Amino acid sequence: MRGARGMFSPHRWSAKAGPRSTRASHLLPTPPQEEIEETLVWGRVFAYYGRVKKIALNLLVSLSRRILAKYQPRIIGVTGSVGKTTTKEAIYTALRGSFRVARSLKDANTEWGVTATIIDQEFYPVGRDSIGRAKLSVGELIGLLYRGCKRLLVKGDYPEILILELAAEQAGDIKFFNQFLQYDIAVITNIGQVHLEFYRDQTELTAEKLSIADGLKPSGLMVLNGDNELLTEFITTTRLRRTTFGWDEANQYNIHLRDIGVDGLRYEVNTPDGGVEVVLGFGRQLVDAAAVAVAVGRELGIPLAQLGQRLTGLASPAGRFEMWQLRRGITLVNDAYNANPDSMKSALTSLQDIASVSPPGATRRRVAILGGMRELGLAHETAHLDVGRFLRDKVDLLVAVGADGGLMADAAGLSADQVVQVDDPSQVDFSKFLQDNDAVLVKASRSFGLDVVAQAIRQRIGQ
């Protein structure tokens, strides 16, 4: 914005200061009148836009509240630092054979996406803001308002259960959802170092995630990650109905790896009513999501055997731990949709699981092509160094992309022949380092564009 940029240039008007200028005027030069007027005009424009946006959102919230009051669906809210979308899809897979169930599509987890889902379960906003979050066009907004009014005036089919993914990118997001949502089941998948740039510290972020409990119905159930240390105090002190999932045997829904095969991993989820077996692709977050789905399904009365059948073969959403078996015995995992310290560590652990399944007479190298993690605020450098130390004994070859990849490489302390350092994804020449039978992980935050590398490997090597 030209006016705003000029306004903050003190040299622009210093020559105009006359002999009568006060001492203060030399310190804070007064911009020309036309600059002031232009800035005020833009200020009014942005203020008007903000008011219109607030009015539009209030209309969607009002419609959502009235629709929920009319149709009375059961609501399952899913929040957490990682694993929200995968968990939402797992719950949907577990329930859809027993109920009329709908869920928020893809990443429609903001205030716009959640209200839109309540009004029209087939709607998915096309627009994105500057950081990739869903936003509505004027046409989409008008269409939603029309369909919302129609739902109120004309009785029609509506889901018995809504599964809503809830983003908490800054303080107050969950409180906003609690204004019009009452949860029959509230899930916290995990709390870790993500979106920290919008929070004062980890304590504030944890409190924000836990505030979903304020929207729980009196008879509702909290489903919590019992392995997450940041949830331990809440789990042990809350008076709300709650159950836990995770790998520790102390969890009511605890996970055990039973067998590893070329088609995936065979897990058993132990429940208060016995065990249920599921066969899943590689990826710890996928297994956690299946355990949550078992807990939710059991709460809603679905037999364990049915849950096991429905969840077997569950796949991660597109771009999130997609696994492809390529020629030359190479296994490629594309997990370049998003990244934070917890999901990085989970993916690297899963890479070990994959590499442990070797063709007869062969060994598999663990190759990690890693870029940086976004939205970490002041913890940015320390988080990358922490992941670097974690991967030290988890990989045989590290391809470090960009400065953030370099931080991880420095902390890993690997030998020179175990590290390939490049400045950007276009410089990743995998033909120089990939070998037969390699297990390859590609992971970074979406803005790094490493998905291009994964797709290039897939196309060049072939399936």
C-alpha positions in Angstrom: 0.0 0.0 0.0 1.8 3.1 -1.2 0.4 5.6 1.4 1.2 3.3 4.3 4.7 2.7 3.1 5.4 6.4 2.6 4.0 7.3 5.9 6.7 5.5 7.8 9.6 7.1 5.9 10.9 10.0 8.1 13.2 11.3 5.4 10.3 11.9 3.1 9.1 15.0 5.0 12.2 16.2 6.8 13.0 18.8 4.2 9.5 20.3 4.6 10.0 21.1 8.3 10.2 24.8 8.5 12.2 27.0 11.0 9.1 27.1 13.3 9.1 23.3 13.7 9.2 22.2 17.3 11.7 19.8 18.8 8.9 17.1 18.8 8.2 17.7 15.1 11.8 16.9 14.2 11.5 13.6 16.2 8.0 12.7 14.7 7.7 14.5 11.3 4.1 15.2 10.3 3.2 13.5 7.0 1.6 15.5 4.2 -2.2 16.0 4.3 -2.7 13.8 1.2 -0.8 10.9 2.9 -3.0 11.2 6.0 -6.2 11.3 3.9 -5.1 8.2 1.9 -4.2 6.3 5.0 -7.6 7.2 6.6 -9.4 6.0 3.5 -7.7 2.6 3.6 -8.3 2.4 7.3 -12.0 2.9 6.7 -12.0 0.3 3.9 -10.4 -2.3 6.2 -12.7 -1.4 9.1 -15.7 -1.8 6.8 -14.4 -5.1 5.5 -13.9 -6.3 9.1 -17.4 -5.3 10.1 -18.9 -7.1 7.0 -16.9 -10.2 7.8 -18.0 -10.2 11.4 -21.7 -9.8 10.4 -21.4 -12.6 7.8 -19.8 -15.0 10.4 -22.5 -14.1 13.0 -25.2 -15.0 10.4 -23.6 -18.4 9.8 -23.2 -19.0 13.6 -26.9 -18.1 14.1 -28.0 -20.4 11.3 -25.8 -23.2 12.6 -27.1 -22.9 16.2 -30.8 -23.0 14.9 -30.1 -26.0 12.6 -28.5 -28.0 15.4 -31.4 -27.1 17.7 -33.9 -28.3 15.1 -32.3 -31.6 14.1 -30.5 -32.5 17.3 -27.5 -34.5 15.9 -24.9 -35.9 18.2 -21.7 -34.0 17.8 -18.2 -35.3 18.0 -15.6 -32.6 18.2 -11.9 -33.4 17.3 -9.1 -31.1 18.1 -5.3 -31.4 18.8 -2.0 -30.3 17.5 -1.5 -33.3 15.1 -3.7 -36.0 13.7 -7.0 -34.2 13.6 -7.9 -34.9 10.0 -6.8 -38.6 10.1 -8.7 -39.1 13.4 -11.8 -37.5 12.0 -11.7 -39.8 8.9 -11.1 -42.9 11.1 -14.1 -42.1 13.2 -16.2 -41.5 10.1 -15.1 -44.9 8.7 -16.0 -46.7 12.0 -19.5 -45.1 12.3 -20.9 -44.8 8.8 -22.1 -48.3 8.5 -24.3 -47.9 11.6 -25.5 -44.2 11.5 -26.3 -41.4 9.1 -23.0 -39.6 9.7 -21.2 -36.7 8.1 -17.9 -35.0 8.8 -16.2 -31.8 7.8 -14.5 -32.2 4.5 -10.7 -32.2 4.2 -9.3 -29.3 6.3 -12.6 -27.3 6.7 -11.8 -26.8 10.4 -11.9 -23.0 10.8 -15.0 -20.9 11.9 -16.0 -20.7 8.3 -15.5 -24.4 7.5 -17.2 -25.7 10.7 -20.3 -23.5 10.3 -20.5 -24.4 6.6 -20.4 -28.1 7.4 -23.3 -27.8 9.8 -25.3 -26.0 7.1 -24.3 -28.1 4.1 -22.3 -31.3 4.6 -21.4 -31.5 0.9 -19.9 -28.0 0.8 -16.2 -27.3 0.8 -14.8 -23.8 0.4 -12.6 -23.3 -2.6 -10.9 -20.1 -1.5 -7.8 -19.9 0.7 -6.3 -17.0 2.7 -2.7 -16.0 2.7 -1.7 -18.9 5.1 -3.8 -21.5 3.4 -6.9 -21.5 5.6 -10.4 -21.9 4.1 -12.3 -18.7 3.3 -15.6 -18.1 1.6 -16.3 -16.0 -1.5 -19.3 -13.8 -1.6 -21.1 -16.2 -3.8 -20.4 -19.1 -1.5 -21.6 -17.1 1.5 -24.9 -16.2 -0.2 -25.4 -19.8 -1.2 -24.8 -21.1 2.3 -27.2 -18.6 3.8 -29.9 -19.6 1.3 -29.4 -23.3 2.0 -29.3 -22.7 5.8 -32.6 -20.9 5.7 -34.1 -23.6 3.6 -33.0 -26.2 6.1 -34.8 -24.3 8.8 -38.0 -23.8 6.8 -38.2 -27.2 5.1 -37.9 -30.4 7.1 -35.4 -32.8 5.5 -32.8 -35.5 6.1 -30.0 -34.5 8.4 -27.1 -36.6 9.8 -27.6 -38.4 13.1 -23.9 -37.7 13.9 -21.7 -34.8 12.9 -17.9 -35.2 13.2 -16.3 -31.8 13.3 -12.6 -31.1 13.1 -11.8 -28.0 15.2 -8.7 -25.9 14.5 -7.2 -23.9 17.4 -4.6 -21.7 15.7 -4.9 -19.0 18.3 -6.3 -18.4 21.7 -10.0 -18.2 21.7 -10.7 -20.4 18.7 -12.2 -23.3 20.7 -14.1 -20.9 22.9 -15.7 -19.6 19.7 -16.8 -23.1 18.7 -18.2 -23.7 22.2 -20.6 -20.8 21.7 -22.8 -22.9 19.4 -21.5 -26.5 19.8 -22.3 -29.0 22.6 -20.2 -32.2 22.3 -21.4 -35.7 23.0 -17.8 -36.8 22.5 -14.8 -34.5 22.5 -11.4 -35.9 21.3 -8.0 -34.4 21.9 -5.6 -36.3 19.6 -2.3 -34.8 20.9 -0.9 -31.5 22.2 2.6 -30.5 20.9 4.6 -27.7 19.4 2.5 -26.3 16.6 1.0 -22.9 16.0 3.1 -21.6 18.9 3.7 -18.3 17.0 0.1 -17.4 17.9 0.4 -18.3 21.6 2.4 -16.8 24.5 3.7 -20.2 25.5 3.0 -24.0 25.5 0.8 -23.6 28.6 -1.5 -21.2 26.8 -1.8 -23.6 23.9 -2.5 -26.5 26.2 -5.2 -24.6 27.9 -6.8 -23.7 24.6 -7.0 -27.3 23.5 -8.4 -28.4 26.9 -11.1 -25.7 26.7 -13.1 -28.1 24.5 -14.1 -29.7 27.8 -16.2 -26.5 28.5 -18.5 -27.5 25.6 -19.0 -31.1 26.7 -22.5 -32.2 27.5 -23.0 -33.3 31.1 -23.2 -36.9 30.0 -20.5 -36.5 27.3 -17.2 -38.4 27.0 -13.7 -37.0 26.6 -11.3 -39.2 24.6 -7.7 -38.2 25.4 -4.2 -39.2 24.4 -2.9 -40.9 27.5 0.7 -40.9 26.3 0.8 -37.1 26.0 2.5 -35.7 29.1 0.7 -32.3 28.6 -2.6 -34.0 29.2 -1.6 -36.0 32.3 -2.7 -33.5 34.9 -6.1 -33.0 33.2 -6.6 -36.8 32.9 -5.9 -37.4 36.6 -7.9 -34.5 38.0 -10.9 -34.0 35.8 -14.3 -35.1 37.0 -15.7 -35.4 33.5 -16.3 -38.8 31.9 -13.1 -39.6 30.1 -11.2 -42.5 28.5 -7.6 -42.6 27.2 -5.8 -44.2 24.2 -2.2 -44.8 23.4 0.7 -47.2 23.5 1.1 -47.4 27.3 -0.7 -50.3 28.9 -2.3 -48.0 31.4 -4.6 -46.6 28.7 -8.1 -48.0 28.5 -7.6 -48.3 24.8 -4.0 -49.5 24.5 -2.3 -50.4 21.2 0.1 -53.3 20.6 1.9 -54.2 17.4 1.4 -57.9 16.7 2.9 -58.5 13.3 4.6 -56.7 10.4 3.8 -57.7 6.8 4.2 -56.3 3.3 0.6 -55.2 3.3 0.9 -53.2 6.5 1.0 -53.7 10.3 -1.3 -55.9 12.4 -2.3 -54.2 15.6 -4.5 -55.1 18.5 -6.4 -52.4 20.3 -7.2 -53.6 23.8 -10.5 -52.3 25.2 -12.4 -52.7 28.4 -14.4 -55.4 26.5 -11.5 -57.2 25.0 -9.2 -56.8 22.0 -9.9 -55.8 18.4 -7.5 -56.5 15.6 -6.9 -54.1 12.7 -4.5 -54.2 9.8 -3.3 -50.7 8.8 -0.7 -49.0 6.6 2.4 -47.7 8.2 2.2 -44.5 10.3 1.8 -44.1 14.1 -0.8 -41.4 13.7 -2.9 -43.7 11.7 -2.8 -46.3 14.4 -3.7 -43.7 17.1 -6.6 -42.6 15.0 -7.9 -46.1 14.7 -7.7 -46.5 18.5 -9.8 -43.3 18.9 -12.3 -44.6 16.4 -12.6 -47.9 18.4 -13.2 -45.9 21.6 -15.9 -43.7 19.9 -17.5 -46.7 18.2 -17.7 -48.7 21.4 -19.2 -45.7 23.2 -21.9 -45.6 20.6 -22.6 -49.3 20.9 -20.9 -50.7 17.8 -19.6 -54.3 18.3 -15.8 -54.6 18.4 -15.7 -57.1 15.5 -17.5 -54.7 13.2 -15.1 -51.9 14.2 -12.1 -54.1 13.4 -13.5 -55.0 10.0 -14.3 -51.4 9.1 -11.0 -49.9 10.2 -8.8 -52.6 8.5 -7.3 -51.0 5.5 -7.8 -47.5 6.8 -5.6 -45.1 4.8 -4.2 -41.7 5.6 -5.7 -38.6 3.9 -4.0 -37.4 0.7 -0.5 -36.0 1.3 -0.4 -37.4 4.8 1.7 -40.5 5.1 0.8 -41.8 1.6 2.9 -44.9 1.0 3.7 -46.2 -2.5 5.6 -49.4 -3.4 7.8 -48.5 -6.3 10.0 -50.5 -8.7 13.5 -51.6 -7.5 11.9 -52.5 -4.2 11.7 -48.9 -3.1 9.1 -47.8 -0.6 8.2 -44.1 -0.7 6.2 -42.2 1.9 4.9 -38.8 1.1 4.1 -36.9 4.3 4.7 -33.4 3.0 1.3 -32.0 3.8 2.3 -30.6 7.2 5.0 -30.9 9.9 5.7 -30.1 13.5 8.1 -31.7 16.0 5.6 -34.4 17.1 4.6 -35.5 13.6 8.2 -35.4 12.5 9.2 -37.8 15.3 6.2 -40.0 14.6 7.0 -40.2 10.9 10.7 -41.0 11.6 9.6 -43.8 14.0 7.3 -45.2 11.3 10.2 -45.1 8.8 12.0 -47.5 11.1 9.0 -49.8 11.0 8.9 -49.8 7.2 12.6 -50.4 6.9 12.3 -53.4 9.2 10.3 -55.2 6.5 13.0 -56.3 4.1 12.8 -58.5 1.0 14.5 -61.8 1.4 18.3 -61.5 1.4 18.2 -57.7 1.3 18.6 -54.8 3.7 16.8 -51.5 3.5 18.3 -48.1 4.0 16.3 -45.4 5.9 16.3 -42.3 3.7 14.7 -39.1 5.1 14.2 -36.1 2.8 13.3 -33.3 5.3 12.4 -29.7 5.1 11.4 -27.2 7.7 8.5 -26.9 10.1 6.4 -23.7 10.3 4.3 -21.9 12.9 6.7 -22.6 15.8 7.2 -19.0 16.9 10.1 -18.5 19.2 10.6 -22.3 19.5 11.5 -22.5 15.8 15.3 -23.1 16.1 15.2 -25.3 19.2 12.4 -27.5 17.7 14.5 -28.2 14.6 17.5 -29.0 16.7 15.5 -31.3 18.8 14.2 -33.2 15.8 17.8 -33.4 14.5 19.0 -35.0 17.7 16.0 -37.4 17.6 16.7 -38.7 14.0 20.4 -39.4 14.8 19.9 -43.2 15.0 16.7 -43.3 12.9 18.1 -42.7 9.4 20.9 -43.9 7.2 20.8 -41.0 4.9 19.4 -37.5 5.5 18.6 -35.1 2.6 18.3 -31.8 4.4 16.4 -29.1 2.4 16.9 -25.4 3.2 18.2 -23.7 6.3 15.8 -25.5 8.6 16.9 -28.8 7.1 20.5 -27.7 7.8 19.6 -27.1 11.5 18.4 -30.7 11.8 21.5 -32.0 10.0 23.8 -30.1 12.3 22.1 -31.4 15.4 22.0 -35.0 14.1 25.7 -35.3 14.1 25.8 -37.8 11.2 28.9 -38.5 9.1 29.5 -36.5 5.9 28.5 -39.4 3.7 25.2 -39.7 5.5 24.0 -36.1 4.7 23.0 -34.4 1.4 22.4 -30.7 1.9 20.4 -28.6 -0.7 19.0 -25.1 -0.7 15.5 -25.9 -2.1 13.4 -28.8 -3.4 14.4 -28.2 -7.0 18.0 -29.2 -6.1 17.0 -32.7 -4.8 18.6 -35.0 -7.3 17.4 -38.4 -6.0 19.0 -40.2 -8.9 22.4 -39.7 -7.2 21.5 -41.2 -3.9 18.5 -43.6 -4.1 19.4 -47.3 -4.1 17.4 -50.5 -4.5 15.1 -51.4 -1.6 15.4 -48.0 0.1 12.6 -46.9 2.5 12.2 -43.2 1.7 10.3 -40.5 3.8 9.5 -37.1 2.4 8.3 -34.7 5.1 8.1 -30.9 5.7 5.5 -28.2 6.2 3.4 -27.8 3.1 4.8 -24.4 2.2 8.2 -26.0 1.5 6.8 -27.7 -1.5 8.4 -31.1 -0.9 5.4 -32.8 -2.3 6.9 -32.1 -5.7 9.9 -34.2 -4.8 7.7 -37.1 -3.7 5.7 -37.0 -6.9 8.9 -36.7 -9.0 10.4 -39.8 -7.4 7.1 -41.7 -7.8 6.9 -40.8 -11.5 10.6 -41.4 -12.3 11.0 -44.8 -10.5 7.5 -46.0 -11.3 5.2 -48.4 -9.6 
